Amino acid sequence: MSSHPESFAALHRPGQPLLLPNAWDYVTAAALAQAGFAAIGTTSLGVAAAAGLPDAAGATRAETIALTRRLASLPALLTVDIEAGFSDDPQQVAELAVLLADAGAAGVNIEDGRADATLGPRDLHCAKIEAIRTAAPGLFVNARTDVFWLADPAAPPPVREARDRALAYVAAGANGIFIPALAEPAMVETFASSVAAPLNVLYLPGRHTLADLAAAGAARVSTGSLLLREALRCIVAAANAARHNSVPADPARPTYAHIQALLPTSDGYGPWPQSLH
């Protein structure tokens, strides 16, 4: 599918948020597209873990580009997690953005957190956003701030710092703002009403519901690494069940044929089954 950036932007509706599942490989993304999700994101943790590399360390630029090229053929819009841009040189970040846009990405997600659990300079993040918007103006730039993510839990919430960064990133050209550690609907509402850009938050089971986030004005809700972590839990549980001869019969489990039908064929990708459970 072509990137259709205008269509992707239109999916960000405050009060009717885009639920964005995050994939880490082709078959995961293909299954989500077949399940009817109009847009899919990548998860940098998943991409890094699948490659046996650390997340947030700038180590998966090549893997991210290669995965984007594979996923671009799927019938879903794609936004790509590029960590902090895999460089502190805004020009190199812009060059990456052009590669991803040419590959078919509709958007990118770029964060200001660093691998050493510190925040990158605000001005540097603004420069990266500006460089992306100049080089690839069609990309939806989702600027993530990790102010809450990295804050001292014993200290008062850093609301002012998060708001100042969000406003600066919007002024630099960001199309959306991602504050992943916002959990309480009241705080989500505060930011949704004070930042003139669609607000993206992370879905945190047990802390809120999608309906809560919609009522608070969120425009996009990402699953982040949740699907990866849930998949790993199921994998280990199934292996342990096999070891103890207690794997239940499950007619809803995807079959070999289901998976094979999701994979590309010589002429693109073949017919998919009507349903994949």
Buried (B, 14 or more C-beta within 10 A) or exposed (E): BEBBBEBBBEBBEBEEBBBBBBBBBBBBBBBBBBEEBBBBBBBBBBBBBBBEEEBBBBBBBEBBBBBBBBBBBBEBBBBBBBBBBBBBBBEBBBBBBEBBBEBBBBBBBBBBBBEEEEBBEBEBBBBBBBBBBEBBEBBBBBBBBBBBBBBEEEEEBBBEBBBBBBBBBBEBBBBBBBBBBBBEBEBBBBBBEEBEBBBBBBBBEEEBEEEBBBBBBBBBBBBBBBBBBEEEEEEEEBEEEEEEEEBEEEEEEBEEEBBEBBEEEEEEBEEBBEEBE
